[in-house]
Amino acid sequence: MLDVVVIGAGPAGASAALITAKAGKKTLILDDDKTVTKRAWVENHYGVMEISGPDLVEIGKKQVRKFGAEIVQATVTNISKVDGGFKVETSNGDHEAKHVIVATGFFTDLAEKAGLTTKPGTEPRVKTILDVDAAGKTNVDGIWAAGTVAGVSVHTIVTAGDGARVAISVVSELNGERYVDHDVLKS
């Protein structure tokens, strides 16, 4: 059983997977390649002068793989409870994980099918979002949400930060204590 399955490889999902993988948690991203970031031109992402959305997504995937996470191209069709976690069913097979992070951007159909509570969105063109608490927890214990689907701004820097914030909460719960990842310059 995996520690974490992240659904979505846009800025929120990849950032979440980067944190969980770097923390040593067995992490899998399931990506259907539908992130809106693939159509973006980005000049307002801290630390990056300018970058195409497709390039930003590919760099994020490389970072995730650097720390041992796996990325599988698949469409998730269902999430259901099993002993010790969840079964995530996809077009390319099933995966089991202790925790699931939903980072599906504008898409809530899967989450609604899995019984997650939704509410009206607050961002322009985002009609429905998942109802989450301050840590990113949904109404189903062990399923979290990050990024636009969780109600934050569609800007890549904001969704990436939200993915990291939620992942830190997941790692903290897995570890049983607050997790902090702060590297320092090597001399």
Accessible surface in RSA format (square Angstrom, percent):
REM  Atomic radii and reference values for relative SASA: ProtOr
REM  Chains: A
REM  Algorithm: Lee & Richards
REM  Probe-radius: 1.40
REM  Slices: 20
REM RES _ NUM      All-atoms   Total-Side   Main-Chain    Non-polar    All polar
REM                ABS   REL    ABS   REL    ABS   REL    ABS   REL    ABS   REL
RES MET A   1   105.86  54.8  32.85  21.7  73.01 173.8  34.14  29.0  71.72  95.0
RES LEU A   2    24.78  13.8  24.39  17.4   0.39   1.0  24.39  17.1   0.39   1.0
RES ASP A   3    23.18  16.2  23.13  23.0   0.05   0.1   0.52   1.2  22.66  22.6
RES VAL A   4     0.00   0.0   0.00   0.0   0.00   0.0   0.00   0.0   0.00   0.0
RES VAL A   5     0.00   0.0   0.00   0.0   0.00   0.0   0.00   0.0   0.00   0.0
RES VAL A   6     0.00   0.0   0.00   0.0   0.00   0.0   0.00   0.0   0.00   0.0
RES ILE A   7     8.83   5.0   8.83   6.6   0.00   0.0   8.83   6.4   0.00   0.0
RES GLY A   8    12.10  14.9   0.00   N/A  12.10  14.9  11.94  32.8   0.16   0.4
RES ALA A   9     2.49   2.3   0.75   1.2   1.73   3.9   0.77   1.1   1.71   4.5
RES GLY A  10     9.20  11.4   0.00   N/A   9.20  11.4   7.52  20.6   1.68   3.8
RES PRO A  11    20.73  15.1  10.83   9.9   9.91  36.0  19.88  16.4   0.85   5.3
RES ALA A  12     9.18   8.4   8.09  12.5   1.09   2.5   8.09  11.4   1.09   2.9
RES GLY A  13     0.45   0.6   0.00   N/A   0.45   0.6   0.00   0.0   0.45   1.0
RES ALA A  14     6.99   6.4   6.37   9.8   0.62   1.4   6.55   9.2   0.44   1.2
RES SER A  15    19.31  16.3  15.41  20.6   3.90   9.0   8.53  18.2  10.78  15.1
RES ALA A  16     0.00   0.0   0.00   0.0   0.00   0.0   0.00   0.0   0.00   0.0
RES ALA A  17     0.00   0.0   0.00   0.0   0.00   0.0   0.00   0.0   0.00   0.0
RES LEU A  18    38.19  21.3  38.19  27.3   0.00   0.0  38.19  26.8   0.00   0.0
RES ILE A  19    25.59  14.6  25.51  19.0   0.08   0.2  25.59  18.4   0.00   0.0
RES THR A  20     0.00   0.0   0.00   0.0   0.00   0.0   0.00   0.0   0.00   0.0
RES ALA A  21     6.61   6.1   0.95   1.5   5.66  12.9   1.37   1.9   5.24  13.9
RES LYS A  22    64.01  31.2  39.74  24.4  24.27  57.8  31.54  28.4  32.47  34.6
RES ALA A  23    24.58  22.6   0.00   0.0  24.58  55.9   5.34   7.5  19.24  51.0
RES GLY A  24    65.82  81.2   0.00   N/A  65.82  81.2  36.32  99.7  29.50  66.1
RES LYS A  25    41.67  20.3  36.64  22.5   5.03  12.0   3.57   3.2  38.10  40.6
RES LYS A  26   133.69  65.2 124.03  76.1   9.66  23.0  79.56  71.6  54.13  57.7
RES THR A  27     5.45   3.9   0.00   0.0   5.45  13.0   0.00   0.0   5.45   8.2
RES LEU A  28     4.08   2.3   4.08   2.9   0.00   0.0   4.08   2.9   0.00   0.0
RES ILE A  29     0.00   0.0   0.00   0.0   0.00   0.0   0.00   0.0   0.00   0.0
RES LEU A  30     1.83   1.0   0.00   0.0   1.83   4.6   0.00   0.0   1.83   4.9
RES ASP A  31     4.26   3.0   4.26   4.2   0.00   0.0   0.00   0.0   4.26   4.3
RES ASP A  32    53.40  37.4  39.18  39.0  14.23  33.6   7.92  18.6  45.48  45.4
RES ASP A  33    63.46  44.5  47.05  46.8  16.41  38.8   7.35  17.3  56.12  56.0
RES LYS A  34   121.84  59.4 105.53  64.8  16.30  38.8  63.41  57.1  58.42  62.2
RES THR A  35    31.61  22.5  14.38  14.6  17.23  41.1  20.06  26.9  11.55  17.5
RES VAL A  36    57.60  37.9  52.79  47.8   4.81  11.6  52.93  46.0   4.67  12.7
RES THR A  37     8.08   5.7   6.61   6.7   1.47   3.5   1.47   2.0   6.61  10.0
RES LYS A  38    60.63  29.6  48.76  29.9  11.87  28.3  23.66  21.3  36.97  39.4
RES ARG A  39   193.46  81.2 155.01  79.0  38.45  91.6  76.81 105.0 116.65  70.7
RES ALA A  40    33.63  30.9  20.88  32.2  12.74  29.0  28.28  39.8   5.34  14.2
RES TRP A  41   150.18  60.3 121.50  58.8  28.69  67.4 116.58  62.2  33.61  54.5
RES VAL A  42     6.08   4.0   4.69   4.2   1.40   3.4   6.06   5.3   0.02   0.1
RES GLU A  43   109.53  62.9  82.70  62.6  26.82  63.9  23.46  45.4  86.07  70.3
RES ASN A  44    92.74  64.0  71.87  69.5  20.87  50.2  45.48 109.5  47.26  45.7
RES HIS A  45    26.47  14.5  23.20  16.1   3.27   8.4   5.69   5.9  20.78  24.2
RES TYR A  46   194.86  91.0 174.89  99.5  19.98  52.0 136.57 102.6  58.29  71.9
RES GLY A  47    73.60  90.8   0.00   N/A  73.60  90.8  34.33  94.2  39.26  87.9
RES VAL A  48    49.36  32.5  36.95  33.4  12.41  29.9  41.17  35.8   8.19  22.2
RES MET A  49   177.02  91.7 160.16 106.0  16.86  40.1 126.79 107.8  50.23  66.5
RES GLU A  50    99.34  57.0  81.55  61.7  17.79  42.4  16.51  31.9  82.83  67.6
RES ILE A  51    22.17  12.6  17.93  13.4   4.23  10.2  22.17  16.0   0.00   0.0
RES SER A  52    28.64  24.2  27.00  36.0   1.64   3.8  23.03  49.0   5.61   7.9
RES GLY A  53     0.00   0.0   0.00   N/A   0.00   0.0   0.00   0.0   0.00   0.0
RES PRO A  54    52.98  38.6  52.82  48.1   0.16   0.6  52.98  43.7   0.00   0.0
RES ASP A  55    78.84  55.2  77.63  77.3   1.21   2.9  10.09  23.7  68.75  68.6
RES LEU A  56    25.52  14.2  22.76  16.3   2.77   7.0  22.76  16.0   2.77   7.4
RES VAL A  57     6.22   4.1   1.20   1.1   5.02  12.1   6.18   5.4   0.04   0.1
RES GLU A  58    72.20  41.4  72.16  54.6   0.04   0.1  39.30  76.0  32.90  26.9
RES ILE A  59    83.84  47.7  83.84  62.5   0.00   0.0  83.84  60.4   0.00   0.0
RES GLY A  60    12.76  15.7   0.00   N/A  12.76  15.7  12.16  33.4   0.59   1.3
RES LYS A  61    15.53   7.6  15.53   9.5   0.00   0.0   1.39   1.2  14.14  15.1
RES LYS A  62   139.70  68.2 132.57  81.3   7.13  17.0  80.54  72.5  59.16  63.0
RES GLN A  63    82.15  45.9  80.23  58.6   1.92   4.6  19.40  41.3  62.74  47.6
RES VAL A  64     0.36   0.2   0.36   0.3   0.00   0.0   0.36   0.3   0.00   0.0
RES ARG A  65   121.23  50.9 106.41  54.2  14.83  35.3  49.36  67.5  71.88  43.6
RES LYS A  66   158.97  77.6 120.88  74.2  38.09  90.7  82.34  74.1  76.63  81.6
RES PHE A  67    67.05  33.5  46.91  29.1  20.14  52.4  52.97  32.1  14.08  40.3
RES GLY A  68    65.49  80.8   0.00   N/A  65.49  80.8  35.75  98.1  29.75  66.6
RES ALA A  69     7.12   6.5   0.00   0.0   7.12  16.2   0.64   0.9   6.48  17.2
RES GLU A  70   105.37  60.5 100.54  76.1   4.83  11.5  37.79  73.1  67.58  55.2
RES ILE A  71    28.14  16.0   5.90   4.4  22.24  53.6   5.90   4.3  22.24  60.3
RES VAL A  72    30.32  20.0  27.65  25.0   2.67   6.4  30.32  26.3   0.00   0.0
RES GLN A  73   102.24  57.2  93.38  68.2   8.86  21.1  58.12 123.7  44.12  33.5
RES ALA A  74     6.02   5.5   0.00   0.0   6.02  13.7   4.83   6.8   1.19   3.2
RES THR A  75    62.92  44.7  62.65  63.5   0.26   0.6  40.30  54.1  22.62  34.2
RES VAL A  76    17.16  11.3   2.51   2.3  14.65  35.3   2.51   2.2  14.65  39.7
RES THR A  77    62.09  44.2  55.00  55.8   7.09  16.9  52.28  70.2   9.81  14.8
RES ASN A  78    34.72  23.9  34.72  33.6   0.00   0.0   3.38   8.1  31.35  30.3
RES ILE A  79     7.71   4.4   0.38   0.3   7.33  17.7   0.38   0.3   7.33  19.9
RES SER A  80    38.75  32.7  32.13  42.9   6.62  15.3  34.16  72.8   4.59   6.4
RES LYS A  81   136.84  66.8 111.37  68.3  25.47  60.6  86.72  78.1  50.12  53.4
RES VAL A  82    47.32  31.1  27.89  25.2  19.44  46.8  39.43  34.3   7.90  21.4
RES ASP A  83   143.35 100.4 123.72 123.1  19.63  46.4  43.38 102.1  99.97  99.7
RES GLY A  84    63.40  78.2   0.00   N/A  63.40  78.2  41.92 115.0  21.48  48.1
RES GLY A  85    10.93  13.5   0.00   N/A  10.93  13.5   5.79  15.9   5.14  11.5
RES PHE A  86     4.56   2.3   4.56   2.8   0.00   0.0   4.56   2.8   0.00   0.0
RES LYS A  87    65.05  31.7  65.05  39.9   0.00   0.0  16.71  15.0  48.34  51.5
RES VAL A  88     0.00   0.0   0.00   0.0   0.00   0.0   0.00   0.0   0.00   0.0
RES GLU A  89    46.14  26.5  46.14  34.9   0.00   0.0   3.98   7.7  42.16  34.4
RES THR A  90    14.28  10.2   0.00   0.0  14.28  34.0   0.00   0.0  14.28  21.6
RES SER A  91    75.21  63.6  37.32  49.8  37.89  87.3  41.05  87.4  34.16  47.9
RES ASN A  92    94.09  64.9  61.60  59.5  32.48  78.2  22.94  55.2  71.15  68.8
RES GLY A  93    37.64  46.4   0.00   N/A  37.64  46.4  32.33  88.7   5.31  11.9
RES ASP A  94    81.79  57.3  53.29  53.0  28.50  67.4  16.46  38.7  65.33  65.2
RES HIS A  95    43.26  23.6  36.57  25.4   6.69  17.1  30.85  31.8  12.41  14.4
RES GLU A  96    74.18  42.6  67.45  51.0   6.74  16.0  17.97  34.8  56.21  45.9
RES ALA A  97     0.00   0.0   0.00   0.0   0.00   0.0   0.00   0.0   0.00   0.0
RES LYS A  98    91.37  44.6  84.87  52.1   6.50  15.5  42.51  38.3  48.86  52.0
RES HIS A  99    15.40   8.4  15.40  10.7   0.00   0.0   4.92   5.1  10.47  12.2
RES VAL A 100     0.00   0.0   0.00   0.0   0.00   0.0   0.00   0.0   0.00   0.0
RES ILE A 101     0.00   0.0   0.00   0.0   0.00   0.0   0.00   0.0   0.00   0.0
RES VAL A 102     0.53   0.3   0.53   0.5   0.00   0.0   0.53   0.5   0.00   0.0
RES ALA A 103     9.06   8.3   0.03   0.0   9.03  20.5   0.46   0.6   8.60  22.8
RES THR A 104    26.97  19.2  16.58  16.8  10.40  24.8  24.40  32.8   2.57   3.9
RES GLY A 105    25.55  31.5   0.00   N/A  25.55  31.5  21.62  59.3   3.92   8.8
RES PHE A 106    71.87  36.0  52.01  32.2  19.86  51.7  52.10  31.6  19.77  56.6
RES PHE A 107   113.45  56.8 108.68  67.3   4.77  12.4 111.30  67.5   2.16   6.2
RES THR A 108    10.53   7.5   8.28   8.4   2.25   5.4   0.45   0.6  10.08  15.2
RES ASP A 109   116.27  81.4 109.42 108.9   6.86  16.2  38.49  90.6  77.78  77.6
RES LEU A 110    27.76  15.5  20.64  14.8   7.12  17.9  24.90  17.5   2.86   7.7
RES ALA A 111     1.26   1.2   0.52   0.8   0.74   1.7   0.52   0.7   0.74   2.0
RES GLU A 112    85.35  49.0  68.39  51.7  16.97  40.4  23.61  45.7  61.74  50.4
RES LYS A 113   136.19  66.4 100.81  61.9  35.39  84.3  77.87  70.1  58.33  62.1
RES ALA A 114    21.42  19.7   0.21   0.3  21.21  48.3   4.50   6.3  16.92  44.8
RES GLY A 115    45.86  56.6   0.00   N/A  45.86  56.6  33.92  93.1  11.94  26.7
RES LEU A 116     7.60   4.2   0.05   0.0   7.55  19.0   0.17   0.1   7.43  20.0
RES THR A 117    62.22  44.3  54.83  55.6   7.39  17.6  44.99  60.4  17.23  26.1
RES THR A 118    40.59  28.9  21.62  21.9  18.97  45.2   0.23   0.3  40.36  61.0
RES LYS A 119    91.68  44.7  84.92  52.1   6.75  16.1  47.44  42.7  44.24  47.1
RES PRO A 120   109.91  80.1 100.84  91.9   9.07  33.0 104.01  85.9   5.91  36.7
RES GLY A 121    21.54  26.6   0.00   N/A  21.54  26.6   0.00   0.0  21.54  48.2
RES THR A 122   114.61  81.5  79.46  80.6  35.15  83.8  75.24 101.1  39.37  59.5
RES GLU A 123    45.97  26.4  39.04  29.5   6.93  16.5   2.48   4.8  43.49  35.5
RES PRO A 124    94.47  68.9  78.29  71.4  16.18  58.8  90.76  74.9   3.72  23.1
RES ARG A 125   199.68  83.8 166.21  84.7  33.46  79.7  80.83 110.5 118.85  72.0
RES VAL A 126     7.01   4.6   1.56   1.4   5.45  13.1   2.92   2.5   4.09  11.1
RES LYS A 127   178.77  87.2 158.48  97.2  20.28  48.3 109.01  98.1  69.76  74.3
RES THR A 128    44.61  31.7  40.62  41.2   3.99   9.5  14.27  19.2  30.34  45.9
RES ILE A 129     6.50   3.7   6.50   4.8   0.00   0.0   6.50   4.7   0.00   0.0
RES LEU A 130     0.20   0.1   0.05   0.0   0.15   0.4   0.05   0.0   0.15   0.4
RES ASP A 131    57.18  40.1  52.55  52.3   4.63  11.0   3.46   8.2  53.71  53.6
RES VAL A 132    33.16  21.8  13.59  12.3  19.57  47.1  16.63  14.5  16.53  44.8
RES ASP A 133    74.16  51.9  58.53  58.3  15.63  37.0  45.17 106.3  28.99  28.9
RES ALA A 134    99.86  91.8  69.50 107.3  30.36  69.1  83.23 117.2  16.63  44.0
RES ALA A 135    31.66  29.1  26.78  41.3   4.89  11.1  30.79  43.4   0.88   2.3
RES GLY A 136     0.09   0.1   0.00   N/A   0.09   0.1   0.09   0.2   0.00   0.0
RES LYS A 137    68.19  33.3  65.72  40.3   2.47   5.9  26.25  23.6  41.94  44.7
RES THR A 138    13.85   9.8   0.23   0.2  13.62  32.5   1.88   2.5  11.97  18.1
RES ASN A 139    85.20  58.8  44.83  43.3  40.38  97.2  37.19  89.5  48.01  46.4
RES VAL A 140    27.39  18.0  24.06  21.8   3.32   8.0  27.12  23.6   0.27   0.7
RES ASP A 141   103.21  72.3  89.59  89.2  13.62  32.2  37.68  88.7  65.53  65.4
RES GLY A 142     7.27   9.0   0.00   N/A   7.27   9.0   5.65  15.5   1.62   3.6
RES ILE A 143     3.14   1.8   2.78   2.1   0.36   0.9   2.78   2.0   0.36   1.0
RES TRP A 144     2.39   1.0   2.39   1.2   0.00   0.0   2.27   1.2   0.12   0.2
RES ALA A 145     0.06   0.1   0.00   0.0   0.06   0.1   0.00   0.0   0.06   0.1
RES ALA A 146     0.00   0.0   0.00   0.0   0.00   0.0   0.00   0.0   0.00   0.0
RES GLY A 147     0.18   0.2   0.00   N/A   0.18   0.2   0.18   0.5   0.00   0.0
RES THR A 148    10.23   7.3   7.71   7.8   2.51   6.0   0.83   1.1   9.40  14.2
RES VAL A 149     0.51   0.3   0.00   0.0   0.51   1.2   0.51   0.4   0.00   0.0
RES ALA A 150    11.44  10.5   1.09   1.7  10.36  23.6   1.09   1.5  10.36  27.4
RES GLY A 151    22.24  27.4   0.00   N/A  22.24  27.4   5.27  14.5  16.97  38.0
RES VAL A 152    37.20  24.5  32.45  29.4   4.76  11.5  37.11  32.2   0.09   0.3
RES SER A 153    25.63  21.7  21.02  28.0   4.62  10.6  19.68  41.9   5.95   8.3
RES VAL A 154    54.27  35.7  40.33  36.5  13.94  33.6  40.34  35.1  13.93  37.8
RES HIS A 155    89.30  48.8  83.72  58.2   5.58  14.3  56.94  58.7  32.36  37.7
RES THR A 156    12.62   9.0  10.52  10.7   2.10   5.0  10.19  13.7   2.43   3.7
RES ILE A 157    64.45  36.7  58.93  43.9   5.53  13.3  58.93  42.4   5.53  15.0
RES VAL A 158    61.37  40.4  53.89  48.8   7.49  18.0  59.39  51.6   1.98   5.4
RES THR A 159     9.12   6.5   9.12   9.2   0.00   0.0   6.92   9.3   2.20   3.3
RES ALA A 160    19.20  17.7  18.68  28.8   0.53   1.2  19.07  26.9   0.13   0.4
RES GLY A 161    39.67  48.9   0.00   N/A  39.67  48.9  34.17  93.8   5.50  12.3
RES ASP A 162     9.88   6.9   5.50   5.5   4.38  10.4   5.09  12.0   4.79   4.8
RES GLY A 163     0.00   0.0   0.00   N/A   0.00   0.0   0.00   0.0   0.00   0.0
RES ALA A 164    22.00  20.2  22.00  33.9   0.00   0.0  22.00  31.0   0.00   0.0
RES ARG A 165    94.61  39.7  88.73  45.2   5.87  14.0  71.69  98.0  22.92  13.9
RES VAL A 166     0.00   0.0   0.00   0.0   0.00   0.0   0.00   0.0   0.00   0.0
RES ALA A 167     0.00   0.0   0.00   0.0   0.00   0.0   0.00   0.0   0.00   0.0
RES ILE A 168    38.17  21.7  38.17  28.4   0.00   0.0  38.17  27.5   0.00   0.0
RES SER A 169    19.37  16.4  13.94  18.6   5.43  12.5   7.60  16.2  11.77  16.5
RES VAL A 170     0.00   0.0   0.00   0.0   0.00   0.0   0.00   0.0   0.00   0.0
RES VAL A 171     0.00   0.0   0.00   0.0   0.00   0.0   0.00   0.0   0.00   0.0
RES SER A 172    16.19  13.7  13.87  18.5   2.32   5.3  14.23  30.3   1.96   2.7
RES GLU A 173    74.83  43.0  51.61  39.0  23.23  55.3  38.93  75.3  35.90  29.3
RES LEU A 174    47.32  26.4  14.27  10.2  33.06  83.1  17.69  12.4  29.64  79.8
RES ASN A 175    64.03  44.2  31.95  30.9  32.09  77.3  14.08  33.9  49.96  48.3
RES GLY A 176    68.37  84.3   0.00   N/A  68.37  84.3  35.50  97.4  32.87  73.6
RES GLU A 177   125.49  72.0 113.32  85.7  12.17  29.0  40.16  77.7  85.33  69.7
RES ARG A 178   168.09  70.6 140.79  71.8  27.30  65.0  64.89  88.7 103.20  62.5
RES TYR A 179    35.83  16.7  31.67  18.0   4.16  10.8  27.72  20.8   8.11  10.0
RES VAL A 180   114.11  75.1  87.95  79.6  26.16  63.0  90.10  78.3  24.01  65.1
RES ASP A 181    47.43  33.2  16.46  16.4  30.97  73.2   7.25  17.1  40.18  40.1
RES HIS A 182   148.39  81.1 120.15  83.5  28.24  72.2  77.44  79.8  70.95  82.6
RES ASP A 183   100.38  70.3  76.77  76.4  23.60  55.8  36.56  86.0  63.82  63.6
RES VAL A 184   114.89  75.6  97.13  87.9  17.75  42.8 104.00  90.4  10.88  29.5
RES LEU A 185   178.57  99.4 154.79 110.7  23.77  59.8 158.09 111.0  20.48  55.1
RES LYS A 186   197.97  96.6 164.94 101.2  33.03  78.6 114.73 103.3  83.24  88.7
RES SER A 187   163.17 137.9  84.23 112.4  78.93 181.8  81.96 174.5  81.21 113.8
END  Absolute sums over single chains surface
CHAIN  1 A     9473.6       7134.9       2338.7       5240.3       4233.3
END  Absolute sums over all chains
TOTAL          9473.6       7134.9       2338.7       5240.3       4233.3
